[in-house]
C-alpha cells in the first residue's frame, strides 16, 4: 500500500491477527482491538471504521474506512499490534522471572518459620560427668559405657547378672585407667523388673559414690519374638517392665536433680521395631513405641530446664542377645531381618554419643534407619534445620518405598503360612497311609 491518499469513498483494509499463544481470538476481540487502536492512536475524533467480517479459525478480518483515511487507520492498527505483541512478550518474561522469585521467597520464609519454631540444639559435654547406663554389662550398653569413659565421664553400669557386671566393670576400669584422668567405674546389680522404690534406691547408692547422675542412658531391654497368641502372657508384662517401666522409674529417680541443676541428659534406647512393627513383635514393638512417646513428651517438658533428651533407634546389632534371638526367632522374623544390615554395637553406640554431644534428639543407624527416621519423624522433636528439610521434602517418597518393603514382608509371611499348610497336609496324608 502506497503513501498517496486513496481516492475512493470507502476502502477495505485486510488484517491478519498473529498472537503469541493459541488463545482464542473472536470477532468481538477483533472489533475491540480495531476500535481501541484507532482511539488510542488517532484520538477520540479519529476516523470511523466498520468491521466487515472476521474468520476466527484463520484469524483474518477486514475493516472498512473512508478512502482518504484508510492509511491512518492502517498505521494506528499496525502501531497497536506491534505494541500489543511486545507487551505480551514482556508480560510472559515477567512471569517467567517473577514466579521462581516468588516461589523461592515463599520457601525461604517457610523454612525460616520452621527454623525459629524449632528448639535450639545445645552441645553437651561428658567430661567429669556421672553417667549411669542400665543394661550396661553387655552389647550396646557396654559400648555406650566405654564411649562415655573415652569422653571423660565416670560411669555406673546397672544390670542383673553379677558375674557379667564384675567382668565388664573391670574391663571398663582398665580402659579408664589407661586414660590417666582418674576416672571411676562402678557396678550395681538390680533386677529392672522391680518396682520404683528398688530402682530409686539403687540409683541413690550410685550417687553416693560418684555424685548426682548427670547422664542417664536407659538401655535395658528384653525381647521375645513369636506370633501374638504364642507369646506367654507373662512375657508381655515382663517386656513392658524391662523395656519401658524401668526407663520410667530410672528417669523419675534422677529428673528432679537435673531440673534443679538445669543440666543433664536422658537417653532412651528404643529400636527400629519402635518405628516399624513387624511379624512376631507384638509385645516388643509395643514397648519400644511407648519409649518414643515418653521421650517425645519428656523432651517438651524439660526444655525450660535445659535438660536434653535423646532417643536411639538401633537396627539389628551384633550382640550376644541378638545371636540368641536368631536361634529362637520365627522363620518369618529371620527372613525379614535378613533384608536389613547388621551393625556392630561399637558403631551404634558411637553414633548416639556423637548426637548427644551435638545436642540432637534422634539417632538412626544406616541408610534404612535414616530413611525410616525421616519417614516416622511425624510430630517428634527436631533440632536440625537440614534434617527438618529432608523430612519435609522426602517423607512422601520414603512412604512409597516403605510400602514396597511392607509388601515384600507381607509376601514372606503369606509364603511361610502356605508352606506350613502344605506340610501339615502332607503329614496328614502320610499318617493316613500308614
N, C-alpha and C positions, 0 to 999 in steps of 0.2 A: 504494500500500500504506500503510495507516494505522499509527499507532504502538501500537495496542492489541494484546496478545498474541493469536495465532491459536489458537482453541480447537479443536484437532484433534490426532489422534495424530501425523500426519505432514503436511507441506506441501511442495508442489513450487515451486521458485523458478526462473523462466526467466531466462536470461542471453544477451546478445549481445556477442560479443567484437569490439572495434574496435582494430586495430593501426595504427601509424604507417606501415607499409610493407605490401607484398603478400607478405611471407614466410609460408610455410605454418604453420597453427596446427591441430595434430591433436588427436584425443581425448585422447591421452596428455598433451599440453601443457595441455589444459583441466583434466584431473584434477590435475596437479601444481600448476597455478595456484590452483585452489579450495582444495586441502588446505593449501598454503603460506599462503594468505591467512588461513584460519581459524586456523592455528597461530601465525602471526606476530602477528595482532591480538588474538586471544582466548586465546592461550596453549595449552600442550600439553594442558590439561584442558578445552579448549573443546568445543563440541558435535560430535557425529559426523555427518558428511554422507556422502551417497552420490550418485555421478554417475548420472543416469538415462540420458541419451543426449546425443550431440553431432553436429551436422551440420557436417562440415569445410568444405563448399563455402560455406554461408551463415554459418558461424561462430556458430551458435546452439545452445545446450545448456540442460540443466536440472539442478538439484540438489535432492535430497530431504533434508529435515532434520526433526527433531522439531518439531511445530507451534509450541510456545511459544518455540523457539529460532531460528526461521527469520529473524526480524528481525535478530538478532545476526549470523547468517551473512551476510545481505544487506549489513549495514553493513561487515563485515570485507572482503567481496569488493569493495565499492564503494571503500573506502579504498585497498586494494591496487591496484585497477585504475587509479585516478587517479594514484597514486604511480608505478606502472609506466609509464604513458604519459608523465608528466613526466620520469621517469628516461631514457626513450628519447630524448625531445627534447633533454635535456641532453647525453646521450652524443653525439647527432648534432651538436649545436652545438660540443661539444669537438673532435670530429673535424674539423669544418669549419675551426676556428681552428688546431688543432694541426698538421694536415697541412701547410698552407702555411708555418707557422713552422718545422717540421722540415725541409721542403724548402729553405727559404731558408738555414737554418743549415748544411745539408749543402753547398749550392752555395757559400756563403761560405767554409766550411772547405776545400772543394775548390780554390777559386781562391787562397786563402791558401797552400795547399801548393804550387800552381803558382808563385805569386809568389816564395816563398822558395826554390824549386828553380831559378829562372832566374838566369843570371848578371846582375850589375848592369851597367847601361849607364854608360859613362864618357865624359863630354864630351871632345872633342878640339879643340885649337886649332892653327891653321896658322901663326900669326904667327911670323915668323923661322925657320920650319922649312924644311928642304931637301926638296922634293918632286920625285920622278922619275916621269915619265909615259912609258910605252912606247907607240908609235903616237901620239905627241903632236903630229905636224905637221898633222893634218887631223881633221875630223869631231868625234866625241865627245871624242877625246883632246885636241885643240886647245882645246875649250871647257872641259874639265877643267883644263887648264893655265891658261887665262885666269881661271877661278874661283878657283884657288889663289892666283894673283897678287893678285886682288881681296881675298883674305883675309890678305895679308901674307907669303906664302911666297916663297922663292927656288926657281926651277923649272928642272929639266933635262928637255928633251924628247929622246926617242930614237926614231929611225926610220931607214929605209934611204936614201931619196932626199935627197941633199944640197941640191938646189935648193929643195925643199919645206921642208926644215929651216931653211935660211937665211931664207927669206921669213917663215915662221911665227915664228922666233925674233926677227926684227926687229920684227914686229908686237907680240909679247908684251912685248918690252923697252920699246917705246913706251908700252904700257899701264902697265908697272911704273914707268917714269919719271914718268908723269902722276900717280902716287900720292904721289911725294915721300918714299918710305920707304927709299930706297937699296936697292931690291930688284934682284936679278940674274936673268938668264935665260941659259941656255947650251944648246947642242945637241950631240948625239953621234950620228954616223952608225954604224948597226950593222944587219947582216942578222940578224934574230932567229931565223933557222933555223940559225944557227951553234950550236956546242957550248957547254957550260957555261963553259969557260975563257975563251972570247971574250966572253961576256956579262959574266962577273965582272970581266974586265979593263976593259971599258968603264965599268962602274959604279964601279970603283975610281978611274978617271980623273976621273969626275964628282965623286966625293967629295973629291978633292984640291983642287978648285976651291971647292966650296960646303960642305964638311964632310960628316959622315955623313948618309946618307939617312934621314930621319925618316918620310917618306911615300912609299910605292911604290904606283903605280897600274898594274896590268898590263892595259893596254888594247889591245895589239897584236892584230890579228885579220885573218883571210883567209877568204873564203868562195867555194866553188864549188858551184853548185846544179845537180843533174841526177839522173836515175834512177841507182840504185846501179851497174848494170852499164855505164853510160856515163861514169862518173867515172874519169879516169885513175888508175891505181894510185898514181902518184907524188903525186897531189893528196891522197890520204888521208894520206900521210906528211907532206906539206908543211903541211896544215891542223893536224895534230897537233903539229907542231913550232912553228908560229907561234902557234896559239891556246892550246895547253896547255903544251908543254915550255918555251917562252920564259918563261911565268909561273913555272914550277917553278924554272928556272935563276936568274931575276932575284930571286925570293924567297929562294932559298938563299944568294945573294950578300949579302943585307942582314940576314938574320934573326939572325945571331949578335950583331951590333952592337946591334940593337934589344933583344934579350933581356938583354944586359949593361947597357944603359942603362935597362931596364924602362920603355920608352916607344917609341911608334911606331904606325904604321897601315899595313896592307897591304890593298889593294882588288883584286878580280878582276872584270873586265868580262865577264860571261857573255852571255846573250841570252835572249829569250823562247823561242828554239829550244832553250835548255838546260833548259827546263821542259816544253815541249810540242813533241815532234818531229813533223814533217810530211813530206809527199812532197818528195823532192829533197834532203833534208838528212841523208842517212845519214852523210856524212863530217863535216859542220859540227856537227850536233847532238851527235854523239858527243864532240867536243872540248869543247863548252860544258857538257855534262853532267859531263864529267871535271873541269872547273873548279869546279863546285859541290861535288863530292866532296872535292876538295883544300881548298877554303875551309872546308867544314864540319869536317873533321878538324883542320885547322890552327888553327881558332878554339879548339877544346878544348885543344890543346897549348899555346897561347900565353896562356891565361887566367892561369896563375900568374905570368907575366912582365909582365902589364898591357900587352900589345901587342894593339891592336884589329885585327880582321879584318872586312872587309865585302865584299859581293858585289852587283853591279848587273846587273839583267835588262832591258836596253833592248829595246823593240819596234822596229818599222820606224822608222828615223830618217833624216831628210832630209839625207844626207851625199853626198859625191861617190861614195863606194863603193857606196851603195845605188842611186844613179842609174845606175851602170854595171851593177849586178846586174839591174835591171829590164830592161835591153836584152838580157840573155843568159839570164834565168831561164826555165825551162819554163812552159808555159801554166798548168799546174795550180798551180804556186807563185804565179804572178801573180794568178790568180783567188782563191786562198786569202788572199793578202796583202791583197787589196782589202777584205776584211772587217774588217781591223784599221785603226786610225788611223795617221797619220804624224806623228811628233813632231820638233821641232827639236832639234839637238844641244845648244843652249843650255839648253833645258828639261830634258833628260835629265841633263846634267852638274850643273846646279844642284840637282836633286832628290837626286842621290847625295851631293854635298858637304854638303848640309844633314843628311842621315842620318849621315854620318861625324862631323860636328860634334856631333850629338846622341848619338853612341855606339850607333847602331842597326846591325843586321847586314845585313839585306837591303833593297835598294831596288827597288821596282817602279814602273812608269810607266803612268798612265792607269787607267781603270776595268777594262778587260780584264786589264791587268797586275796590278792589285790583287786581282782575283778569282783569277787564276792563281797569284799568290803565296800566297794563303791556302790554295788547294787543294793546292798542292805543297809546303807547309811541311814536312809529314811530321816527320822527326826532325832537321830543321835547327835551328840555334840560334835563340833568340828572347829579346829583352831588354825588350820592351814588354808589359805585362800586358794592355793593351787589344787589341793585335794577337793575343796568345795567346787572349783571349776570343773574338774574331771567328773565328779559325782553328778553335777548339774547336766552336763552335756552327753555323758556316755551311759547313764543309767538305762535308757531305753534300749540301746544296743546290747548292753550286758544282760538285760532281761530276756532278750531274744536268744542269746547264747545259752543262758541258763535253762530256758525252756527246752532247748535241744538236749542239754545234759539230762534234764529230768526225763525226757522221752526215752533216752538211752537207758537210764536207770530203771524206768518202768518196764522196758523191754527185758532187762535182765531178770527182774522179779517174775514176770509172766513166764519167761522161758524156764526158770527153775521150777516154777509151780507145775507147768506142763510135764516136765521131766519126772517130777515126783509122782504125778498121777499115772504116768505111763509105767514107772517102776512098780507102783502099787498094783496096777492091773496085771502086769507080768508076774508079779509074785503071787497074786491070787490065782492066776491060770496055772502056775507051777504047782501050787498046793493042791489044786483040784485034780491035776493029772496024777499026782502021787497017791 
